[in-house]
Amino acid sequence: MGTTTTQAYGESWYWDNRYANESGPFDWYQKYQSLAPLINLYVPRHPNQHHRILVVGCGNSAFSEGMADDGYDDVVSIDISSVVIQAMQDKYSNRPHLKYLQMDVRDMSAFQTDSFDAVVDKGTLDSLL
């Protein structure tokens, strides 16, 4: 029998290594522009309404930037990889409404209950669409 290789997607060291070696933005399938109608349907933008959005497993995707460019003014993105979070913090240091935090989605106790109006898992959206 052949050897089966599995990726350690749940381990921060896997992602730290991957992002240390791959610097360009990466989206699994869809970019924000193609998902925007779906996002806007469930999290409509209104001039006088503030939405706080959480993007989990953000990686180095431009998805959060796309949301900010589309009018969402408080986008918090988390990822397990400290390497990618540092890179994204550096990249968007001039855009304070884009926040990047190193965090494991399995323990988000740093956030209070109901602190977000919507949570987006782009990897799941990519899989479904």
C-alpha positions as CSV (number, residue, x, y, z in Angstrom):
1,M,0.0,0.0,0.0
2,G,1.1,3.5,-0.7
3,T,1.8,6.1,2.0
4,T,-1.0,8.6,2.6
5,T,0.1,12.1,3.1
6,T,-2.1,14.5,5.1
7,Q,-1.6,18.2,5.6
8,A,-1.6,19.6,9.1
9,Y,-4.2,22.3,8.3
10,G,-5.2,22.6,11.9
11,E,-1.6,23.4,13.1
12,S,-0.3,26.9,13.3
13,W,3.3,25.7,12.3
14,Y,1.9,24.4,9.0
15,W,0.5,27.9,8.1
16,D,3.4,29.8,9.5
17,N,5.7,27.8,7.2
18,R,3.4,28.1,4.2
19,Y,3.0,31.9,4.6
20,A,6.7,32.4,5.3
21,N,7.4,30.8,1.9
22,E,4.4,32.2,-0.1
23,S,4.1,35.9,0.1
24,G,1.5,36.7,-2.6
25,P,-2.2,36.9,-1.8
26,F,-4.1,33.6,-2.1
27,D,-7.8,32.9,-2.5
28,W,-9.0,29.3,-2.8
29,Y,-11.6,29.8,-5.4
30,Q,-13.6,33.0,-5.2
31,K,-12.6,36.6,-4.8
32,Y,-14.6,39.2,-2.9
33,Q,-16.1,40.7,-6.0
34,S,-17.9,37.5,-7.0
35,L,-19.1,36.9,-3.4
36,A,-20.2,40.5,-2.8
37,P,-23.8,40.0,-3.9
38,L,-24.2,37.2,-1.3
39,I,-22.5,39.2,1.4
40,N,-24.5,42.3,0.7
41,L,-27.7,40.3,0.8
42,Y,-27.1,39.0,4.3
43,V,-25.2,41.9,5.7
44,P,-26.6,44.9,3.8
45,R,-24.7,48.2,3.9
46,H,-26.6,51.3,4.9
47,P,-25.0,54.8,5.2
48,N,-26.0,55.2,8.8
49,Q,-25.7,51.6,9.9
50,H,-22.5,50.3,11.3
51,H,-21.6,46.6,10.9
52,R,-18.8,44.8,12.7
53,I,-17.6,41.9,10.6
54,L,-15.4,39.0,11.7
55,V,-13.5,37.1,9.0
56,V,-12.2,33.8,10.3
57,G,-9.2,32.0,8.7
58,C,-8.3,35.1,6.7
59,G,-4.9,34.0,5.5
60,N,-3.4,36.5,3.1
61,S,-6.6,36.8,1.0
62,A,-7.6,40.2,-0.2
63,F,-11.2,39.4,0.9
64,S,-11.2,41.7,4.0
65,E,-9.8,44.5,1.9
66,G,-12.5,43.9,-0.6
67,M,-15.2,44.2,2.1
68,A,-13.6,47.5,3.4
69,D,-13.5,48.8,-0.2
70,D,-17.1,47.9,-0.6
71,G,-18.2,50.1,2.4
72,Y,-17.9,47.8,5.4
73,D,-16.1,50.0,7.9
74,D,-15.1,47.6,10.7
75,V,-13.6,44.3,9.5
76,V,-11.8,42.2,12.0
77,S,-9.8,39.3,10.5
78,I,-8.3,36.4,12.4
79,D,-5.9,33.6,11.5
80,I,-4.0,30.9,13.4
81,S,-0.7,31.9,11.7
82,S,1.2,34.7,13.4
83,V,3.4,35.0,10.3
84,V,0.4,35.9,8.0
85,I,-1.1,38.2,10.6
86,Q,2.1,40.1,11.0
87,A,2.3,40.4,7.2
88,M,-1.3,41.6,6.9
89,Q,-0.9,44.1,9.8
90,D,2.2,45.5,8.0
91,K,0.4,45.6,4.6
92,Y,-2.7,47.4,5.9
93,S,-1.0,49.6,8.6
94,N,-2.5,52.6,6.9
95,R,-6.1,51.3,7.0
96,P,-7.1,51.3,10.7
97,H,-10.6,49.9,10.0
98,L,-9.0,46.7,8.8
99,K,-7.8,44.8,11.9
100,Y,-5.8,41.6,11.9
101,L,-5.4,39.4,15.0
102,Q,-3.6,36.1,15.6
103,M,-6.2,33.8,17.0
104,D,-7.4,30.2,16.8
105,V,-11.0,29.9,15.8
106,R,-11.4,27.1,18.3
107,D,-10.9,29.6,21.1
108,M,-12.2,33.1,20.5
109,S,-12.8,33.9,24.2
110,A,-11.0,37.2,23.7
111,F,-14.3,38.4,22.0
112,Q,-17.4,39.1,24.0
113,T,-20.6,37.4,23.0
114,D,-22.5,39.3,20.3
115,S,-19.5,41.5,19.5
116,F,-20.0,41.0,15.7
117,D,-22.9,41.5,13.4
118,A,-21.7,38.8,11.0
119,V,-19.0,36.1,10.8
120,V,-17.6,35.1,7.4
121,D,-15.7,31.9,6.8
122,K,-14.6,32.5,3.2
123,G,-13.1,28.9,3.0
124,T,-16.6,27.5,3.6
125,L,-18.2,29.9,1.1
126,D,-15.6,28.8,-1.5
127,S,-16.4,25.2,-0.8
128,L,-20.2,25.7,-1.2
129,L,-19.9,27.9,-4.2
